[in-house]
Amino acid sequence: MTDSNALDAEDRKIVTLARSARARNGVPEGAAVRDETGRTYVAGTVALPSLELSALRTAVAMAVASGAKSLEAAAVVTEADGVSDEDRAAVADLGGPGTPVLVAAPDGTVRLTVSAG
């Protein structure tokens, strides 16, 4: 586990935003990404009959749709132990393989950090 207080302020912010999205929307996952300009994009899991997206892929899509050219970091709040290959691939597509993905528990404790690639 990583002490969330040991994170820099910007990484702590995206974990907090992801946690808030999960709680506010009552969804299994919340995610947030930070682009190259410092803007953040926040999303929850999308589960419609015709469209299913993880929170992280939704946040990446929102960043792309808003004109982001790259990502600095991503965070996902989930009960799962890790991040799917598809989620990491979406982050890598925009941010590159070295983009850090913070995986936090529902209480906001960062359990691990993985690279997108």
Backbone as CSV, one residue per row, in Angstrom:
resi,resn,N_x,N_y,N_z,CA_x,CA_y,CA_z,C_x,C_y,C_z
1,MET,0.837,-1.184,0.000,0.000,0.000,0.000,0.876,1.239,0.000
2,THR,0.336,2.287,-0.584,1.030,3.559,-0.623,0.287,4.544,0.255
3,ASP,1.006,5.208,1.125,0.383,6.242,1.955,-0.066,7.363,1.034
4,SER,-1.375,7.599,0.961,-1.906,8.633,0.070,-1.349,10.001,0.404
5,ASN,-0.931,10.203,1.656,-0.328,11.483,2.024,1.049,11.644,1.405
6,ALA,1.670,10.534,0.979,2.985,10.604,0.351,2.891,11.014,-1.120
7,LEU,1.703,11.002,-1.682,1.510,11.416,-3.068,1.670,12.924,-3.182
8,ASP,2.073,13.381,-4.365,2.104,14.837,-4.541,0.663,15.342,-4.629
9,ALA,0.511,16.631,-4.482,-0.825,17.230,-4.394,-1.669,16.944,-5.628
10,GLU,-1.071,16.958,-6.802,-1.832,16.730,-8.031,-2.318,15.287,-8.129
11,ASP,-1.501,14.328,-7.709,-1.937,12.929,-7.724,-3.000,12.695,-6.655
12,ARG,-2.846,13.298,-5.499,-3.862,13.189,-4.453,-5.200,13.728,-4.959
13,LYS,-5.122,14.815,-5.747,-6.339,15.426,-6.289,-7.091,14.459,-7.198
14,ILE,-6.389,13.766,-8.107,-7.115,12.875,-9.017,-7.667,11.655,-8.290
15,VAL,-6.989,11.194,-7.236,-7.538,10.100,-6.439,-8.822,10.568,-5.750
16,THR,-8.794,11.774,-5.186,-9.979,12.322,-4.515,-11.131,12.502,-5.497
17,LEU,-10.838,13.014,-6.698,-11.882,13.194,-7.710,-12.482,11.850,-8.131
18,ALA,-11.637,10.846,-8.311,-12.113,9.520,-8.696,-12.982,8.917,-7.597
19,ARG,-12.553,9.081,-6.371,-13.316,8.569,-5.235,-14.681,9.256,-5.152
20,SER,-14.704,10.559,-5.368,-15.956,11.321,-5.326,-16.923,10.877,-6.416
21,ALA,-16.401,10.646,-7.629,-17.254,10.205,-8.740,-17.898,8.856,-8.427
22,ARG,-17.116,7.966,-7.852,-17.634,6.638,-7.499,-18.755,6.761,-6.473
23,ALA,-18.506,7.536,-5.442,-19.497,7.680,-4.368,-20.739,8.440,-4.838
24,ARG,-20.533,9.523,-5.550,-21.652,10.373,-5.984,-22.600,9.622,-6.908
25,ASN,-22.038,8.812,-7.796,-22.849,8.132,-8.807,-23.227,6.705,-8.429
26,GLY,-22.710,6.212,-7.322,-23.044,4.862,-6.888,-22.634,3.799,-7.888
27,VAL,-21.458,3.975,-8.488,-20.970,3.043,-9.506,-19.787,2.240,-8.949
28,PRO,-19.462,1.105,-9.582,-18.384,0.262,-9.072,-17.005,0.927,-9.089
29,GLU,-16.781,1.818,-10.052,-15.476,2.470,-10.172,-15.640,3.951,-10.454
30,GLY,-14.691,4.714,-9.961,-14.553,6.117,-10.324,-13.134,6.305,-10.840
31,ALA,-12.957,7.207,-11.780,-11.626,7.437,-12.330,-11.435,8.908,-12.643
32,ALA,-10.177,9.306,-12.684,-9.825,10.659,-13.093,-8.483,10.596,-13.807
33,VAL,-8.334,11.431,-14.809,-7.065,11.556,-15.516,-6.674,13.031,-15.547
34,ARG,-5.361,13.271,-15.628,-4.837,14.631,-15.719,-4.080,14.752,-17.039
35,ASP,-4.432,15.788,-17.826,-3.777,15.938,-19.127,-2.497,16.756,-19.012
36,GLU,-1.872,17.003,-20.147,-0.578,17.684,-20.196,-0.638,19.142,-19.742
37,THR,-1.825,19.699,-19.660,-1.965,21.089,-19.208,-2.408,21.168,-17.749
38,GLY,-2.647,20.017,-17.123,-3.100,19.986,-15.744,-4.602,19.892,-15.588
39,ARG,-5.337,19.916,-16.706,-6.797,19.760,-16.622,-7.130,18.326,-16.215
40,THR,-8.235,18.182,-15.491,-8.649,16.854,-15.053,-9.997,16.490,-15.660
41,TYR,-10.180,15.204,-15.854,-11.412,14.650,-16.406,-11.821,13.510,-15.492
42,VAL,-13.068,13.521,-15.062,-13.552,12.593,-14.049,-14.733,11.814,-14.607
43,ALA,-14.786,10.524,-14.288,-15.885,9.695,-14.796,-16.152,8.527,-13.866
44,GLY,-17.323,7.953,-14.045,-17.695,6.720,-13.372,-17.954,5.647,-14.406
45,THR,-18.168,4.456,-13.936,-18.499,3.337,-14.809,-19.769,3.656,-15.602
46,VAL,-19.773,3.305,-16.888,-20.968,3.454,-17.728,-21.496,2.047,-17.992
47,ALA,-22.739,1.810,-17.594,-23.343,0.484,-17.778,-24.750,0.657,-18.333
48,LEU,-24.811,0.822,-19.654,-26.084,0.922,-20.357,-26.289,-0.352,-21.163
49,PRO,-27.525,-0.657,-21.530,-27.729,-1.854,-22.338,-26.906,-1.840,-23.638
50,SER,-26.713,-0.677,-24.213,-26.003,-0.604,-25.496,-24.556,-0.114,-25.374
51,LEU,-24.109,0.226,-24.166,-22.754,0.769,-24.001,-22.231,0.461,-22.614
52,GLU,-21.101,-0.233,-22.567,-20.438,-0.505,-21.292,-18.996,-0.032,-21.390
53,LEU,-18.633,0.867,-20.457,-17.267,1.385,-20.395,-16.817,1.434,-18.946
54,SER,-15.586,1.082,-18.721,-15.041,1.253,-17.375,-14.901,2.741,-17.087
55,ALA,-14.761,3.067,-15.833,-14.585,4.467,-15.445,-13.316,5.056,-16.075
56,LEU,-12.244,4.273,-16.099,-10.984,4.795,-16.631,-11.070,5.044,-18.134
57,ARG,-11.660,4.125,-18.871,-11.814,4.346,-20.314,-12.746,5.516,-20.600
58,THR,-13.751,5.712,-19.761,-14.645,6.860,-19.923,-13.896,8.162,-19.673
59,ALA,-13.062,8.204,-18.640,-12.280,9.413,-18.349,-11.307,9.723,-19.483
60,VAL,-10.669,8.696,-20.032,-9.763,8.910,-21.174,-10.551,9.436,-22.368
61,ALA,-11.713,8.857,-22.637,-12.540,9.325,-23.756,-12.950,10.786,-23.567
62,MET,-13.280,11.165,-22.335,-13.641,12.555,-22.062,-12.456,13.486,-22.324
63,ALA,-11.263,13.058,-21.951,-10.064,13.859,-22.203,-9.840,14.032,-23.696
64,VAL,-9.948,12.955,-24.450,-9.769,13.018,-25.903,-10.819,13.932,-26.527
65,ALA,-12.068,13.765,-26.120,-13.160,14.569,-26.673,-13.007,16.049,-26.347
66,SER,-12.255,16.346,-25.286,-12.036,17.740,-24.884,-10.751,18.325,-25.452
67,GLY,-10.030,17.540,-26.254,-8.852,18.056,-26.928,-7.522,17.784,-26.262
68,ALA,-7.483,16.939,-25.246,-6.215,16.610,-24.597,-5.283,15.941,-25.605
69,LYS,-4.021,16.287,-25.527,-3.018,15.708,-26.424,-2.206,14.608,-25.756
70,SER,-2.194,14.598,-24.420,-1.417,13.619,-23.672,-1.965,13.533,-22.254
71,LEU,-1.533,12.529,-21.526,-1.904,12.388,-20.119,-0.646,12.363,-19.263
72,GLU,-0.750,12.981,-18.090,0.346,12.930,-17.115,0.147,11.787,-16.131
73,ALA,-1.108,11.519,-15.754,-1.393,10.484,-14.757,-2.863,10.117,-14.803
74,ALA,-3.155,8.956,-14.222,-4.531,8.480,-14.123,-4.718,7.841,-12.755
75,ALA,-5.967,7.847,-12.300,-6.293,7.186,-11.036,-7.637,6.495,-11.181
76,VAL,-7.753,5.339,-10.540,-9.021,4.625,-10.512,-9.266,4.165,-9.082
77,VAL,-10.489,4.360,-8.615,-10.903,3.897,-7.294,-11.839,2.720,-7.523
78,THR,-11.464,1.585,-6.953,-12.161,0.343,-7.242,-11.951,-0.657,-6.124
79,GLU,-12.814,-1.644,-6.061,-12.602,-2.752,-5.139,-11.732,-3.828,-5.772
80,ALA,-11.516,-3.739,-7.080,-10.687,-4.717,-7.790,-9.229,-4.591,-7.345
81,ASP,-8.480,-5.633,-7.576,-7.072,-5.654,-7.181,-6.152,-4.916,-8.141
82,GLY,-6.628,-4.647,-9.330,-5.765,-4.006,-10.319,-6.577,-3.341,-11.400
83,VAL,-5.908,-3.090,-12.520,-6.510,-2.408,-13.665,-6.442,-3.359,-14.855
84,SER,-7.504,-3.425,-15.625,-7.525,-4.333,-16.770,-6.526,-3.891,-17.839
85,ASP,-6.140,-4.841,-18.668,-5.240,-4.533,-19.786,-5.864,-3.508,-20.717
86,GLU,-7.186,-3.591,-20.914,-7.868,-2.642,-21.798,-7.826,-1.220,-21.219
87,ASP,-7.971,-1.099,-19.920,-7.885,0.219,-19.287,-6.477,0.797,-19.413
88,ARG,-5.485,-0.036,-19.141,-4.093,0.432,-19.262,-3.779,0.811,-20.705
89,ALA,-4.322,0.072,-21.657,-4.087,0.380,-23.071,-4.689,1.731,-23.444
90,ALA,-5.878,2.034,-22.930,-6.502,3.334,-23.227,-5.647,4.479,-22.693
91,VAL,-5.124,4.318,-21.481,-4.245,5.348,-20.916,-2.976,5.455,-21.745
92,ALA,-2.401,4.325,-22.136,-1.178,4.332,-22.942,-1.400,4.960,-24.311
93,ASP,-2.570,4.740,-24.899,-2.863,5.331,-26.212,-2.723,6.842,-26.191
94,LEU,-3.136,7.468,-25.107,-3.087,8.927,-25.024,-1.848,9.423,-24.284
95,GLY,-1.438,8.724,-23.250,-0.347,9.229,-22.422,0.999,8.576,-22.657
96,GLY,1.003,7.441,-23.321,2.247,6.702,-23.512,2.368,5.596,-22.476
97,PRO,3.260,4.637,-22.733,3.359,3.464,-21.871,3.854,3.759,-20.456
98,GLY,4.538,4.862,-20.251,5.060,5.180,-18.923,4.108,5.951,-18.033
99,THR,2.916,6.250,-18.519,1.965,7.029,-17.729,1.563,6.245,-16.480
100,PRO,1.716,6.833,-15.292,1.338,6.115,-14.079,-0.172,6.035,-13.900
101,VAL,-0.624,4.874,-13.448,-2.029,4.646,-13.125,-2.077,4.271,-11.647
102,LEU,-2.689,5.132,-10.850,-2.828,4.893,-9.414,-4.094,4.077,-9.181
103,VAL,-3.975,2.984,-8.463,-5.125,2.133,-8.160,-5.408,2.268,-6.667
104,ALA,-6.585,2.811,-6.358,-6.927,3.077,-4.959,-8.151,2.286,-4.526
105,ALA,-8.180,1.994,-3.247,-9.338,1.344,-2.624,-10.450,2.374,-2.462
106,PRO,-11.673,1.928,-2.186,-12.780,2.866,-2.005,-12.542,3.938,-0.936
107,ASP,-11.677,3.656,0.040,-11.380,4.673,1.060,-10.325,5.671,0.606
108,GLY,-9.828,5.508,-0.632,-8.845,6.437,-1.179,-7.401,6.028,-0.964
109,THR,-7.162,4.932,-0.267,-5.800,4.453,-0.061,-5.260,3.882,-1.356
110,VAL,-4.146,4.410,-1.826,-3.550,3.905,-3.056,-2.874,2.567,-2.751
111,ARG,-3.360,1.514,-3.441,-2.834,0.174,-3.209,-1.628,-0.127,-4.077
112,LEU,-1.627,0.410,-5.290,-0.496,0.201,-6.173,-0.502,1.237,-7.279
113,THR,0.651,1.394,-7.876,0.809,2.250,-9.049,1.413,1.373,-10.132
114,VAL,0.769,1.361,-11.303,1.256,0.597,-12.446,1.475,1.539,-13.604
115,SER,2.328,1.143,-14.517,2.496,1.950,-15.723,1.444,1.516,-16.742
116,ALA,1.102,2.426,-17.618,0.054,2.144,-18.612,0.496,1.088,-19.605
117,GLY,1.783,1.023,-19.891,2.245,0.109,-20.931,2.857,-1.147,-20.449
